[in-house]
Amino acid sequence: MSDLPRSVKAVFLLVVDSVVLGFSILLAFAVRFDPASLVDQFRIFSVGAWVLAAVQLLTLLTSGLYRSVLRHASSELLGLLLRSVLLGAGIFAIMTLILDVLRMPRSVLVISVAFSFLGLLSIRLMIRWVVRLHVVEPQQMENLQRVAIYGAGSAGLQLYESLRQEGSYHVSAFVDDNPRLQGGVVRGKSILSFAGLQTLHTNNPLDSVLLALPRVKHEQRKNILQQIRLLKVGVRVLPTADQLMRGTADASQLQEVDIADLLGRDEIIPDKKLLYQDIKGRNILVTGAGGSIGSELCHEILRDSPRILVLLELNEFALYHAENSFRRLSSIPIVPCLGSVCDTGLVQNLLSEHKIETVYHAAAY
């Protein structure tokens, strides 16, 4: 139906409206007259009834009603329908004053107008609901990210509300390891076990699993992430509990999985005081400065204001990229050096020439 030309849809709606108008007039007669005299009364006023239906249909045609798009119809549709039905009834009332053959009880005219308006409006609302259910919502679903929320606690529910308001995600289900919650329903979504999540993903592939367990222990968190990785689906996580102290869980706080989440041990927190003492105002050398670990080290070092930062990197492109990145971050002198940490002479020359006081070794060998 949605793929048909607009002219065909208009003709279909016109036929339906004709049936509604005729039925409304018949119903008005049934309300006004006793069943015993109904047939005789309709035979007497049949010409007027047919003309009334035709006038109202012509009024609808000239009103522009059939050019409107039903799926986007708003309160304007209500006003347009009401004006059209009343105008048609008014024109017919004037015609009855001129042509005696069109006479009709005023009560039947008033009742038929009410039934016509309600019938025409109901048909459009029903068509709009069907189109939305079978056309609009499936199209919208194609553009939404299908996700499951791992964690049916308070953080998971807060995240669900945030995702629902944002409108870019479709939450297929909640997942929780608590057997007492599994099989339940929250916010209209089923709470599944991990096995249920596997079945869901197999039947209707997910784009991501969102981990909403900010207070879970590190070892349990790691095990859950390793399980989810078996599904070969994207994973994003909420921050840990201490990071959530400033506010509720929402979509903006979702993060990519950090390497620390997958370590076989708890993350070691850096000693900020010790690092500051070894960096502040000192000449620093970082080996492997263009790699992922080395570049992150350099970012941390620049925050503690060294005198100079010397970058030793074997890969020319990585060195070039790192130097440009760090120069944009800080005005601290950056000294790039292309070479290998295995080159003893080069390293000794860098140590003496730049009076290096602290070395951070991040090269891969």
N, C-alpha and C positions, 0 to 999 in steps of 0.2 A: 504493500500500500504506500509506503514512504517513497518508493521509487517511481510512482506514477506521475505523469505530468499534472501540473496544477489545475489545468482545465478539466481533466478527468475527475480529480478530487472535488472540484467545485460542482460538477454535474451530479456526482454521487451524493454530496451534501444537500443539493437542491432537491433531489428525489426523496431523501430522508425527511427533509423539512416539509415537503408536500404531505407526506404520510402523517407527520406530527400535527400539522395544521388541521387536516381533515379529521383525525382522531380527536383533537381537542374540541372541535365543534360538535362532534357526535357525543362526546362526554358531557359537554355543556347541556345538550338536550336531555341527556339521561339524568342529570342532576336537577334540571328545571321541571321536567314533566314526570308524571306517574308512569310506571312500566306499561300499564294497560293502554294508555293513549300515546305512548312515545312514537310508535310507527306512524300513526295518523298525523301527529304534530310535525314530524320531520318531513312527511310528504307535503304538507301544506307550505312549509317554509324551506323546502329543498333548494329552490332557485337562489334564495338569499344566502343559504349556507354555502353553496358552491361558489357564488360570486364573492362572498366574504373570504373564503380560502384563497381564491385567485388574487384578490386585491392585496391581501397580506403577503402573498408570495411575491407579487410584483414589487411591493414596498421593500421587501428584503433584498430583492435583486438590485434595485436602484440605490440601496443604502451603502454599497461597497462592502457588505458583510462577507461576501464570498472571495474577496481579494485578500482578506486577513489570513495570517498564518496561525493556525490554532495552537500549535505548540508554544507560541510566544504570546498568546492572548493574555490580556490583563483585565483590569477593571473597566477599560474602555469597551470591551465586548459586552459587558453587562448593560452599560448605557446605550450602546448602539442597538442591541436587541430590544430593549424596552422602548426606545424611541420609534423603532421600525414597527413594532406590534401596535403601539398606540396610534401611530400615524395611519396605519392600514385600517384600524378600527374607526378612526375619525373620518377617513375618506368614505368608508362604507356607510357610516351613519348619515353623512351628507347625501349620499346616493339614495338612501331610503326615503329621504324627504322629497326627492325628485321623482323616483320611480316606485310606484306602489307595489309592483311585483316583487320588490326586494325586501318587503317588510319582514321584520324579525323581532321577537320580544327583546326588549332592552336587557333583561336579565341574562338571556342566553348570550348576547353580545359581550356583556361584561365578564361572564364566567369563562367564555371561550378565549377572551384576551388573556385572562390569568393563566388558564391551562396552556395556551400557546406559548406564552413567555416562559413558563416553567419547563415545558417540554423541549423547546428549542435550546434553552440554557443547559438542561440536563444532558441532552445529546452531545453538545459541544464539550461539556466537562468530561463526559465519559470517553469521547474520542481522544481528548487531550490526555487523559489518564492512560489509555491504552497505548498511545504513541509514546508517551514518556516511559512507560514500563517496558515496551518491546523495542523501541528505536533509540530514544535519547539516552537512557541509562546505560544500555549496552555499549553505545558509542563512547560515552564518557568513561566507562570502565576500561576501555582499551587504552586510554591516555593516563590512567592512574597506575601508580606503583602498587603492586600486590605485595603486602607484607604480613608477617605474623609477629606478634609481640611476645617475647619470651619473658614471662613474669606477669602474674595476674594479681600482684599486690598493688599497693597505693601508687608506686612509681609507674607501673604499667598502665593503670587506669588514668593517671594524669597525662601520660604520654598519648593514650588513645584519644582523649578529649582534644589535645593539642593537634593531633593529626587530622581529626574529624573537622576541626575548624579551619585548618590550613587548606584542605580540599585537594591535595596532591596525592593522597595515599588511600588505598582501600585495605583496611585491616580484615584479613580473612579469618583469623582466629587468635586466641591467646594460647600460650603454652606454659605449663608449670610442672615442676617436679613433685609437687605436693599431691599425694594420692587423694587426699580429701577434697581437693579442688577439681581434680580431673573429672570430666564428664559433666561439670556444671556449666552454667551460662552466665556471662557478665556483659552488660551493655549490648545484649543481643548476639554476642559472639561465644562460640563454644570454647571451653578450656580443654586443651588436648595434652596428652603425654607426648614425649619425644617420638614414640612410635606413631602416634596420631599425626604429628607434624610431618614425618616421613611420608605417610600415606597421602596427606593433603598436598604435599609438594609434588608427589608423583602424579596425582590426578589433575591438579591445577598448579602448575609451576609458579613459585613465588619469585619476586625480584630480590627481596631482602628479608632477613630475620633481624628484628630490633631487640637487642638485649636490654631489658629494663630491670636489672637486679643490682642496684647500686650498693646494697649492703651485704652482698654475698662474699664469702671468703675467697681469697685469691685462688686456692687450689680448685675449689668448686667452679669458679668462674672459668678457669683454664680448661677444665674437663668439658664444660658445656660448650665452649668455643670450639674445642677439638671435635666434639660430636657434630656441631652445626657445619663444620668444614666438610664433613663427609657428604653433605647434601649438595655441595658445590653451588652454594647460593651466597649472595652478598650478606655481610654481617656489619651492623653498626651497633654501637653500645652507648648507653647513658654513662655519664661520669660516675665516679665512686661517691659514696655518701658524703664525704667531707666537701666535695666539689658542689654538691647539691644544696648545701646549707643556706645558700643565698636566695634560693627560690625553688619553685616546683619544677617537676620534670616536664620538659616540652621538646618539640621537634628540633628547635634550634640548638639544643645541647647534645644532640646525637653526634658521635664521633666515629671515625674509622677505627678498626681494631688496632690497638697499640701493640708493639712488639712485646712490651712488658706483660700484656695479658696472656701471652703464649709461652713465657719463660718457665722453666722447670723449677723456679724458685721465686720467692718474693723479691720485688724490685728493691735494690739498695738505694736509699735516699742519700744524695750527695751531702757532704759536710760543707755547707755554705761558708762558714767561718774560715775553715782551712783553705778552701779554694780561693777565697778573697785574699787571704794572706800571700798566696803564691802567685797571684795574678796582678793585683792592684799596683800600678806604676812599674811593672816589671817587663822585661823583654821575653816574649814567649815564642817558642817554636812548636808548631804542630805538624807532625808527619802524617802523610795520607790525608791532607787537608781537603782534598776534593771529593773524598768518599762520603757515604751517608753518615758514618760515625764521626769522621774528622770534621765535616762541615757543621754538624750539630755542636761539637765541642767548640768550634770557633765562635758560633753564635753565643754560647754561654760565656766564653772568655771575654768577648767584646762587651758584654754587659757589666763586667767587673773592671773595666777601664785599664787595660795594660798600656805600657809605654809604646811598644810596637808589637805587631803580630807577624811572624814569619811563617809563610805557607810553603811546605815542601810536598810536592806532588809529582808522580811519575807520568800521569796522563795530562797532556797539554790542554785538551778541551776542558777537562774537569777543573784544572787549575785556573783557566781563563774564566770559566763560569763562576767559580768560587770567589775569585778576586773581585769581579764586578758586583757580585751579590753583597760581599762584605763592605765594599766601598760605599754602597748605597745605604748601608745600615749605620755606619759610624765614620767619624772623621779621624779615627785613630790610624796612624800610618800602617799600611799593609805592604809587606814585602813578599812578592811571589818568587818561588824558586822551582824551576823544572828539573827534576832529577830523582834518583833512587836513594832511599835510606840505606841501601847496601853499599853505596859509594862512600867509603870511610873518609876519603879526602874532602869530599863535598860537605859532608856533615860537620867535620872538624872546622872547615873554613867558615861555615854558617855560624857555628857556636862562638868562634873567636871574633869574627867580623862584626856581628850584631850583639856581642856580649850577652848571649842567651842565658837567662837565669832559671827558666823552667821549661821542660820539654814534655809535651803530651804526644805519646806514640800511638797513632791510630792507623798506621799503614798495615797492610795485610800480611806483612812478614817481618 
